[in-house]
């Protein structure tokens, strides 16, 4: 900042529109884009002739699909002025005769070159400009077809951010609870097993309320494909942990004893193997002291406290680097804004496969569950003169199913298991379950506490 001829350079994909920091900087600057001439209606490449910015809606492809690649056999660019086909081999000629122009503040349809003396210059360009022989228009179309095959919003965001170089908005993406309920499948205890063939790992997410505990058991397969196994509610005063045997003063089992017994259950895999719950995450925002004590005594079973935290750009979760000073537990942080976004993207996938969420035709997965699962909506509000993205819960709605599923997903992410190895074990006639040893997310061993 001390140099009069200083240059400050910032470069980034725009990421999510609402909390993006690079997009406001771009809009504040000169907003320059690279205009290229059409080799047909501007064959001389004259700067004042027909020139345009390459946009996705200008990319065209044939109806004929290559059976091996699943991509259209022919891809080209259509000029927005003369509507003539432009082959990708013309890229080199067009890029060499193009230039940076801005339309900021200009009359409709006009562009101008920005003077070098302008202090805040900003530029935007997409991968569609990649030189001939590198990333091609065909590659972009392939990415688009891969997204359309799954409707995975994560893939759409990557395509918009990294291929088109544009920001991705999350506002207004709502999911129908009735549509989710309608696609429930036939699996569960009444069919002789709990976990379908693709389930390789069981985790549990527990939400703590004043008068109850809510818990979901989730089976995870390859590439985050998941199966809801059971959703249970344990009513009772969550402030009463009970005595050494888990009994309350009136001689009744505490709600925590009921949860403890439930978490020790084994679930039958379709192959016949009995599967344990290998990782449990319990919400520590409410009844924090009770939760930490409960988890500390069950760390050998990989039962950990987790605390939800708002914010964007931090990832999905973060394990503690050291034990809690008071309770000697290893707490986790769950970045709930990112996790809810991830969950909603999974729920929008319509075909079984990576990220798809399966649910059984069981009473615990009824209308109440699915309404709670999609009870929040992404909205924006102005904070300090800037739009801020946040999750809004409708008045009177309950969102415990969201929290339970997200905590179960943190358990999946935090547990370092080789899912491909397990898939191979299933194919060989069994499910490989590692020894019951508590490990950190990075694989480090943790000291085990005796259970009660």
C-alpha positions as CSV (number, residue, x, y, z in Angstrom):
1,X,0.0,0.0,0.0
2,X,3.0,2.3,0.3
3,X,3.9,2.2,-3.4
4,X,2.3,4.8,-5.7
5,X,2.5,2.4,-8.7
6,X,1.1,-0.5,-6.8
7,X,-1.1,-3.2,-8.4
8,X,-3.5,-5.4,-6.4
9,X,-4.6,-8.5,-8.2
10,X,-7.5,-10.7,-7.3
11,X,-8.7,-13.8,-9.1
12,X,-11.3,-16.4,-8.2
13,X,-14.3,-18.4,-9.5
14,X,-17.4,-16.4,-8.4
15,X,-18.8,-19.3,-6.3
16,X,-22.1,-18.7,-4.6
17,X,-23.7,-15.4,-5.7
18,X,-25.0,-14.1,-2.4
19,X,-21.9,-14.4,-0.2
20,X,-19.4,-14.0,-3.1
21,X,-16.7,-11.5,-2.6
22,X,-15.2,-11.4,-6.1
23,X,-18.4,-10.7,-7.9
24,X,-19.1,-7.3,-6.1
25,X,-15.5,-6.4,-6.8
26,X,-16.1,-7.2,-10.5
27,X,-19.3,-5.2,-10.6
28,X,-17.5,-2.2,-8.9
29,X,-14.8,-2.3,-11.5
30,X,-14.8,-1.8,-15.3
31,X,-16.6,-5.1,-16.1
32,X,-14.7,-6.0,-19.2
33,X,-15.3,-9.1,-21.3
34,X,-13.5,-10.5,-24.3
35,X,-15.2,-9.9,-27.6
36,X,-14.3,-12.0,-30.6
37,X,-15.2,-11.3,-34.3
38,X,-17.3,-13.7,-36.4
39,X,-15.2,-15.2,-39.2
40,X,-18.3,-15.1,-41.5
41,X,-20.0,-11.7,-41.0
42,X,-16.7,-10.0,-39.9
43,X,-14.1,-11.8,-42.0
44,X,-11.5,-9.0,-41.6
45,X,-11.8,-9.1,-37.8
46,X,-12.4,-5.3,-37.7
47,X,-12.7,-4.0,-34.1
48,X,-15.9,-2.0,-35.0
49,X,-17.4,-5.0,-36.9
50,X,-19.7,-7.8,-35.5
51,X,-18.1,-9.1,-32.3
52,X,-19.6,-10.9,-29.4
53,X,-18.9,-12.6,-26.0
54,X,-19.2,-16.4,-26.1
55,X,-22.2,-17.5,-24.1
56,X,-23.4,-21.0,-23.3
57,X,-26.7,-20.5,-25.2
58,X,-24.6,-20.0,-28.4
59,X,-23.2,-23.5,-28.2
60,X,-25.1,-26.0,-30.4
61,X,-24.9,-29.7,-30.8
62,X,-26.4,-32.4,-33.0
63,X,-29.2,-34.8,-32.0
64,X,-27.1,-37.8,-32.8
65,X,-25.4,-39.1,-29.7
66,X,-22.1,-41.0,-29.7
67,X,-23.0,-44.4,-28.0
68,X,-19.5,-44.8,-26.5
69,X,-19.1,-41.3,-25.0
70,X,-22.8,-40.4,-24.5
71,X,-22.0,-37.0,-26.0
72,X,-23.4,-35.5,-29.2
73,X,-21.4,-36.4,-32.2
74,X,-21.2,-32.8,-33.4
75,X,-20.7,-29.5,-31.5
76,X,-20.3,-26.0,-32.8
77,X,-20.9,-22.3,-32.0
78,X,-23.6,-20.2,-33.6
79,X,-22.9,-16.5,-34.4
80,X,-25.6,-14.3,-32.7
81,X,-25.5,-11.9,-35.6
82,X,-25.6,-14.1,-38.8
83,X,-26.7,-17.4,-37.2
84,X,-24.0,-19.2,-39.2
85,X,-22.2,-22.2,-37.8
86,X,-18.7,-21.5,-36.4
87,X,-16.3,-24.5,-36.1
88,X,-14.0,-24.7,-33.1
89,X,-11.0,-24.7,-35.5
90,X,-11.8,-21.0,-35.9
91,X,-11.0,-20.3,-32.3
92,X,-7.3,-19.4,-32.9
93,X,-8.3,-16.8,-35.6
94,X,-11.0,-15.3,-33.4
95,X,-9.0,-15.1,-30.2
96,X,-6.1,-13.4,-32.0
97,X,-8.4,-10.7,-33.3
98,X,-10.5,-10.2,-30.2
99,X,-10.3,-7.6,-27.5
100,X,-11.4,-6.5,-24.0
101,X,-14.5,-4.3,-24.0
102,X,-17.0,-3.0,-21.4
103,X,-20.7,-2.1,-21.7
104,X,-20.8,-0.6,-18.2
105,X,-22.7,2.7,-18.4
106,X,-22.9,2.5,-22.2
107,X,-26.2,2.7,-24.3
108,X,-27.9,-0.5,-25.1
109,X,-25.9,-2.6,-27.7
110,X,-22.7,-0.5,-27.5
111,X,-19.3,-1.3,-26.1
112,X,-16.1,0.6,-25.6
113,X,-12.4,0.0,-24.8
114,X,-11.4,1.0,-21.2
115,X,-8.6,3.4,-20.8
116,X,-5.5,2.1,-19.1
117,X,-5.6,4.9,-16.6
118,X,-8.8,3.5,-15.0
119,X,-7.8,2.4,-11.5
120,X,-10.3,-0.5,-10.9
121,X,-10.3,-2.7,-13.9
122,X,-12.2,-6.0,-13.7
123,X,-12.5,-8.9,-16.1
124,X,-14.6,-12.0,-16.7
125,X,-14.0,-14.9,-19.0
126,X,-15.2,-18.5,-19.3
127,X,-13.6,-21.8,-20.2
128,X,-15.5,-21.6,-23.6
129,X,-12.5,-19.4,-24.6
130,X,-9.9,-22.0,-23.9
131,X,-7.5,-22.2,-26.9
132,X,-8.1,-24.8,-29.6
133,X,-6.6,-28.1,-28.5
134,X,-7.2,-27.5,-24.8
135,X,-10.6,-27.6,-23.1
136,X,-13.1,-27.8,-25.9
137,X,-16.8,-26.9,-26.5
138,X,-17.3,-30.7,-26.7
139,X,-15.8,-31.0,-23.2
140,X,-18.3,-28.4,-21.9
141,X,-21.2,-30.2,-23.6
142,X,-20.0,-33.5,-22.0
143,X,-20.1,-31.8,-18.5
144,X,-23.6,-30.5,-19.2
145,X,-24.8,-34.0,-20.2
146,X,-23.3,-35.5,-17.1
147,X,-25.2,-33.0,-15.0
148,X,-28.5,-33.6,-16.9
149,X,-28.0,-37.4,-16.3
150,X,-28.2,-36.9,-12.5
151,X,-29.7,-33.4,-11.9
152,X,-27.0,-33.1,-9.2
153,X,-26.9,-29.5,-8.2
154,X,-23.3,-29.8,-7.1
155,X,-22.3,-30.7,-10.6
156,X,-24.4,-27.8,-11.9
157,X,-22.6,-25.4,-9.6
158,X,-19.2,-26.6,-10.7
159,X,-20.3,-26.2,-14.3
160,X,-21.5,-22.7,-13.8
161,X,-18.6,-21.6,-11.6
162,X,-15.6,-23.2,-13.3
163,X,-16.7,-23.7,-16.9
164,X,-18.9,-20.6,-17.5
165,X,-17.1,-18.4,-14.9
166,X,-20.4,-17.2,-13.5
167,X,-21.8,-17.1,-10.0
168,X,-24.3,-19.7,-8.8
169,X,-27.4,-18.7,-6.9
170,X,-29.0,-20.9,-4.3
171,X,-32.0,-18.8,-3.6
172,X,-35.4,-20.3,-4.5
173,X,-34.4,-23.9,-4.8
174,X,-37.2,-25.7,-3.0
175,X,-38.0,-29.4,-2.8
176,X,-41.4,-31.0,-2.6
177,X,-41.8,-33.2,0.5
178,X,-44.6,-35.1,-1.3
179,X,-42.3,-35.9,-4.2
180,X,-39.7,-37.3,-1.8
181,X,-42.3,-39.4,0.0
182,X,-43.7,-40.7,-3.2
183,X,-40.4,-42.3,-4.2
184,X,-40.0,-44.4,-1.0
185,X,-38.8,-47.9,-1.7
186,X,-39.5,-51.4,-0.5
187,X,-36.8,-52.3,1.9
188,X,-36.6,-52.7,5.7
189,X,-37.3,-55.3,8.5
190,X,-40.5,-56.5,6.9
191,X,-38.4,-57.7,3.9
192,X,-36.0,-59.7,6.2
193,X,-33.1,-57.1,6.4
194,X,-32.5,-53.5,7.5
195,X,-29.7,-52.4,5.2
196,X,-29.9,-52.8,1.4
197,X,-27.0,-54.3,-0.6
198,X,-25.4,-50.9,-1.4
199,X,-25.1,-49.8,2.2
200,X,-21.6,-50.2,3.5
201,X,-21.4,-48.0,6.6
202,X,-23.9,-47.0,9.3
203,X,-23.7,-43.7,11.1
204,X,-26.2,-41.9,13.4
205,X,-27.1,-38.3,13.8
206,X,-28.8,-37.2,17.1
207,X,-30.7,-33.9,17.7
208,X,-31.2,-32.8,21.3
209,X,-34.4,-31.0,22.4
210,X,-35.7,-30.2,25.9
211,X,-38.1,-33.1,26.1
212,X,-36.8,-35.6,23.6
213,X,-33.9,-37.0,21.5
214,X,-34.4,-37.5,17.8
215,X,-32.1,-39.9,15.9
216,X,-31.6,-41.1,12.4
217,X,-29.6,-44.1,11.3
218,X,-28.2,-43.8,7.8
219,X,-26.4,-46.3,5.6
220,X,-23.8,-44.9,3.2
221,X,-22.6,-46.4,0.0
222,X,-20.1,-45.4,-2.7
223,X,-19.9,-41.8,-3.7
224,X,-22.3,-40.6,-0.9
225,X,-25.3,-42.6,-2.0
226,X,-27.4,-43.1,1.1
227,X,-30.3,-45.2,2.6
228,X,-32.4,-44.0,5.4
229,X,-32.6,-47.0,7.8
230,X,-34.7,-45.7,10.8
231,X,-35.8,-42.5,12.4
232,X,-36.6,-42.7,16.1
233,X,-37.8,-40.3,18.8
234,X,-37.0,-40.9,22.5
235,X,-39.3,-38.8,24.7
236,X,-38.0,-37.7,28.1
237,X,-36.2,-35.0,30.0
238,X,-32.8,-34.6,28.3
239,X,-31.3,-32.8,31.3
240,X,-31.4,-36.1,33.3
241,X,-28.5,-38.3,32.5
242,X,-29.3,-40.7,35.3
243,X,-27.1,-42.6,37.7
244,X,-24.3,-44.9,36.9
245,X,-26.8,-47.4,35.4
246,X,-28.7,-44.7,33.5
247,X,-31.8,-44.8,35.8
248,X,-33.5,-41.6,37.0
249,X,-34.5,-40.8,40.6
250,X,-38.0,-42.3,40.1
251,X,-36.5,-45.6,39.0
252,X,-37.2,-45.1,35.3
253,X,-34.6,-45.4,32.5
254,X,-33.4,-42.0,31.4
255,X,-33.8,-40.9,27.8
256,X,-30.0,-41.1,27.5
257,X,-30.1,-44.8,28.6
258,X,-32.7,-45.5,25.9
259,X,-30.5,-43.8,23.3
260,X,-27.4,-45.7,24.5
261,X,-29.1,-49.1,24.3
262,X,-30.4,-48.2,20.8
263,X,-26.9,-47.1,19.5
264,X,-25.6,-50.6,20.5
265,X,-28.0,-52.3,18.2
266,X,-26.9,-54.3,15.2
267,X,-28.6,-54.0,11.8
268,X,-28.9,-56.8,9.4
269,X,-27.4,-56.3,6.0
270,X,-29.1,-57.9,3.0
271,X,-26.0,-60.2,2.7
272,X,-26.8,-61.5,6.2
273,X,-24.0,-59.7,8.0
274,X,-24.9,-57.8,11.3
275,X,-23.7,-54.2,11.0
276,X,-23.0,-51.9,14.0
277,X,-23.4,-48.1,14.1
278,X,-19.8,-47.0,13.6
279,X,-20.0,-43.3,14.1
280,X,-22.5,-41.2,16.1
281,X,-22.7,-37.4,16.2
282,X,-24.8,-35.8,18.9
283,X,-25.9,-32.2,18.9
284,X,-24.1,-30.3,21.7
285,X,-25.6,-26.8,21.2
286,X,-28.4,-27.7,23.7
287,X,-27.8,-29.6,27.0
288,X,-24.1,-29.1,26.3
289,X,-22.8,-30.5,29.6
290,X,-24.9,-33.6,29.5
291,X,-24.0,-34.3,25.9
292,X,-20.3,-34.0,26.6
293,X,-20.4,-36.3,29.6
294,X,-22.5,-38.9,27.6
295,X,-20.0,-38.8,24.7
296,X,-16.9,-38.8,26.8
297,X,-17.9,-42.2,28.3
298,X,-18.6,-43.7,24.9
299,X,-15.8,-42.5,22.8
300,X,-14.6,-46.0,22.4
301,X,-17.8,-46.5,20.3
302,X,-17.0,-43.4,18.3
303,X,-19.8,-41.3,19.9
304,X,-18.8,-37.6,19.6
305,X,-20.4,-34.2,20.4
306,X,-21.0,-31.9,17.4
307,X,-21.9,-28.2,17.4
308,X,-23.6,-26.5,14.4
309,X,-22.1,-23.2,13.2
310,X,-23.4,-20.8,10.6
311,X,-21.2,-19.4,7.8
312,X,-20.1,-20.0,4.2
313,X,-16.8,-21.0,2.8
314,X,-15.5,-23.1,5.7
315,X,-16.2,-26.5,4.3
316,X,-18.7,-29.0,5.8
317,X,-17.1,-29.9,9.1
318,X,-14.0,-29.5,11.3
319,X,-12.7,-31.8,13.9
320,X,-11.2,-30.5,17.1
321,X,-7.4,-30.4,17.3
322,X,-7.4,-31.0,21.0
323,X,-9.6,-32.3,23.7
324,X,-12.2,-30.1,25.4
325,X,-10.6,-28.4,28.4
326,X,-13.4,-29.3,30.7
327,X,-14.9,-32.6,29.4
328,X,-11.9,-34.1,27.7
329,X,-14.0,-34.9,24.6
330,X,-13.2,-34.4,20.9
331,X,-16.0,-32.1,19.7
332,X,-16.7,-31.5,16.0
333,X,-17.9,-28.3,14.3
334,X,-20.6,-28.8,11.6
335,X,-20.9,-25.9,9.2
336,X,-24.7,-26.2,8.9
337,X,-25.2,-23.7,6.0
338,X,-22.9,-25.7,3.7
339,X,-24.3,-29.0,5.0
340,X,-27.9,-28.0,4.3
341,X,-26.9,-26.9,0.8
342,X,-25.2,-30.3,0.3
343,X,-28.2,-32.2,1.6
344,X,-30.6,-30.3,-0.6
345,X,-28.4,-31.0,-3.6
346,X,-28.6,-34.7,-2.8
347,X,-32.3,-34.6,-2.4
348,X,-32.7,-33.1,-5.9
349,X,-30.9,-36.0,-7.6
350,X,-33.6,-38.1,-9.2
351,X,-31.8,-41.3,-10.3
352,X,-30.2,-43.8,-7.9
353,X,-26.4,-43.5,-7.9
354,X,-23.9,-41.0,-6.5
355,X,-25.5,-38.7,-3.9
356,X,-29.0,-40.2,-4.3
357,X,-31.0,-40.5,-1.1
358,X,-33.1,-43.7,-0.7
359,X,-35.9,-44.0,1.9
360,X,-38.0,-47.0,2.9
361,X,-41.7,-47.3,3.0
362,X,-41.9,-47.2,6.8
363,X,-44.1,-45.3,9.2
364,X,-41.0,-43.4,10.6
365,X,-40.5,-41.9,7.1
366,X,-43.9,-40.4,6.7
367,X,-45.2,-37.0,5.8
368,X,-44.0,-35.4,9.1
369,X,-40.4,-36.5,8.4
370,X,-40.2,-35.3,4.9
371,X,-41.9,-31.9,5.7
372,X,-39.2,-31.5,8.4
373,X,-36.5,-32.5,6.0
374,X,-37.3,-29.7,3.5
375,X,-38.7,-27.2,6.0
376,X,-36.0,-24.6,5.4
377,X,-35.6,-22.3,2.4
378,X,-32.5,-20.3,1.3
379,X,-33.2,-16.5,1.3
380,X,-31.2,-13.3,1.3
381,X,-31.2,-10.3,3.5
382,X,-29.2,-7.1,3.4
383,X,-26.5,-6.9,6.1
384,X,-24.2,-3.9,6.1
385,X,-25.3,-3.0,2.7
386,X,-24.5,-6.4,1.2
387,X,-26.8,-9.4,0.5
388,X,-26.3,-12.2,2.9
389,X,-27.5,-15.8,2.2
390,X,-29.3,-17.6,5.1
391,X,-31.6,-20.4,5.8
392,X,-35.1,-19.5,6.8
393,X,-37.4,-21.8,8.8
394,X,-41.1,-21.3,8.4
395,X,-43.0,-20.3,11.6
396,X,-44.1,-23.5,13.5
397,X,-42.1,-25.8,11.3
398,X,-39.7,-28.4,12.7
399,X,-36.3,-29.1,11.2
400,X,-34.9,-31.9,13.4
401,X,-34.8,-34.3,10.4
402,X,-32.4,-31.9,8.6
403,X,-30.1,-31.7,11.6
404,X,-30.1,-35.5,12.2
405,X,-29.2,-36.2,8.6
406,X,-26.5,-33.6,8.5
407,X,-24.9,-34.9,11.7
408,X,-25.0,-38.5,10.3
409,X,-23.3,-37.1,7.2
410,X,-20.6,-35.5,9.3
411,X,-20.1,-38.9,10.9
412,X,-19.7,-40.4,7.4
413,X,-17.1,-37.7,6.4
414,X,-15.2,-37.9,9.6
415,X,-14.8,-41.7,9.6
416,X,-11.8,-42.8,7.5
417,X,-13.0,-46.0,6.0
418,X,-12.2,-47.4,2.6
419,X,-15.6,-47.7,1.0
420,X,-14.2,-49.3,-2.2
421,X,-12.7,-52.0,-0.1
422,X,-16.0,-52.6,1.7
423,X,-17.8,-52.7,-1.7
424,X,-15.4,-55.4,-2.8
425,X,-16.0,-57.3,0.4
426,X,-19.8,-57.2,-0.2
427,X,-19.3,-58.5,-3.7
428,X,-17.3,-61.3,-2.2
429,X,-20.0,-62.3,0.2
430,X,-19.6,-60.2,3.3
431,X,-19.3,-56.7,4.7
432,X,-15.9,-55.7,6.0
433,X,-16.2,-54.0,9.4
434,X,-12.9,-52.7,10.9
435,X,-12.0,-53.2,14.6
436,X,-13.9,-51.0,17.1
437,X,-11.1,-48.4,17.6
438,X,-11.8,-44.7,17.8
439,X,-9.8,-42.6,15.3
440,X,-9.6,-39.0,14.4
441,X,-10.7,-37.7,11.0
442,X,-7.1,-37.8,9.9
443,X,-6.6,-41.3,11.1
444,X,-4.9,-40.5,14.5
445,X,-5.8,-42.8,17.4
446,X,-7.7,-41.4,20.3
447,X,-7.6,-42.5,23.9
448,X,-10.6,-44.7,24.7
449,X,-12.8,-44.2,27.7
450,X,-14.5,-47.0,29.5
451,X,-18.2,-47.3,28.9
452,X,-20.8,-47.5,31.6
